[in-house]
Amino acid sequence: MTEPWDLVVMPVPARDIPADLLERFRKQPDIVEELSDRLRAKLGIETSVDLGDFCSNRTDIHHVGTVVTVRYAPKRIVTNEQRLAHDRIAEAVPPGAIVVTDARGTTGSVLGGNAAVTIAGGGAAVDIIDGLARDIPEVDDSGLMVLATTFGIQTGRPTIQAVEIGGRITFRGRLVCSGDVGLVNPYGFVTIPAWLAWDDVRALLD
């Protein structure tokens, strides 16, 4: 017995970042912290998320890219059917994307070695997971940078299904929207809302 899989997928186009800001985002070591502070202090925008207690497969994470959200939920009928939708995530992400994954309330991993190869092959650079990841050596070999609540060994295939890709989620108390621009380091990430003009971002950083 199974039930219909109602997965909503919304492909997310990359937001173009002006060359001067992209260079600063890539080269300034403390840009995540500075942007977090200035968005909050000058515009009242709160989009920063602390990840200090997360596990990571790299110590040198520093990346900027378009955010694509993924939301998982428990299956109501335990089955070996593959519903983690890594192929659909790969199809939805633009090059260099930061995948932000909400797997709260699920049991087992939502990312492993094969999944990392698929997602990275689609263009994703980073996956930030409120949930479990496994097969970390293989994940690392894929080139995907991963930060997750925990690393473990249990598969999530029998009990977890993707329910939405490319929408909006609550992540650690913050609203995270696909299409925003994210900046991430090993300690946290901050997002620039898609509706915020680049001139306003420049003004923040002057």
Salt bridges, closest charged atoms under 4 A:
GLU3 OE1 - ARG76 NH2 3.00
ASP20 OD2 - ARG202 NE 2.85
GLU23 OE2 - LYS27 NZ 3.05
GLU34 OE2 - ARG24 NH2 3.34
GLU34 OE2 - ARG38 NH2 3.23
ASP37 OD1 - ARG40 NH1 3.61
GLU46 OE2 - ARG40 NE 2.63
GLU46 OE2 - ARG174 NH2 3.74
ASP53 OD2 - ARG172 NH1 3.56
GLU81 OE1 - ARG83 NE 3.08
GLU91 OE1 - ARG88 NE 3.67
ASP102 OD1 - ARG104 NE 2.85
ASP130 OD1 - ARG172 NH2 3.57
ASP135 OD2 - ARG134 NE 3.45
ASP140 OD1 - ARG58 NE 2.70
GLU164 OE1 - ARG71 NE 3.88
ASP199 OD1 - ARG202 NH1 2.81
